[in-house]
């Protein structure tokens, strides 16, 4: 029920912004390779909510990992990596914005779901700036998107190392989120670790298909998920 309320609130926010904000104030400055059909000011088609398995990032990066996220007292499991505006093919990035930084007060409101100041600032500059929303509205949308997605109980926390089939992780997310289509979610990995679950959402934060994102899913039979540390 709370996820439905979050979706409804986010939908009302989108309607208000559409009625009162000029979209070209934060229009896409550029698109990724092959996006010549998306000129500046054309907006975007949908969102990708990227959820990162924090222990994989911390273990893979080792001493280079962000200490704010990976300190011993940080019991993070899936965290928000970002909320990314997308075209059906490709995506806008690093759009012009009058708000290039994120102030400390805003940062503090996000640490429960996105526990790194550097990550928050980077995601705003690269992706949030292309959403056509003022910064507070974008971060409200990001939180509403996170609230709209249920984490399967098996992955709310891991006490020991696990090496699941990424397809099984994807199936668990589909089961926990009625209406999420099989081609609307992609689990990603590197050569060893399961890294992210990427879920496609409409601008009203409803689940939707996204074949291009789905094609980039992990093709390995197994991927390591390190346990949650601390807490």
Secondary structure, DSSP 8 states (H G I E B T S, - for coil): -HHHHHHHHHHHHHHHHHHHS-GGGG--SEE-TT-TTS-TT---SEEEEEEEEHHHHHHHHGGGS-HHHHSTT----EEEEEEEEE-SSS-EES---S--S--HHHHHTTTTTS--HHHHHHHHHHTGGGSSS-HHHHHHHHHHHHHTS---GGGS--SS-B---HHHHHHHHHHHSTT--GGGEEEEE-SSBEEEEEEEE-TTS-B---HHHHTTS---S--BB------
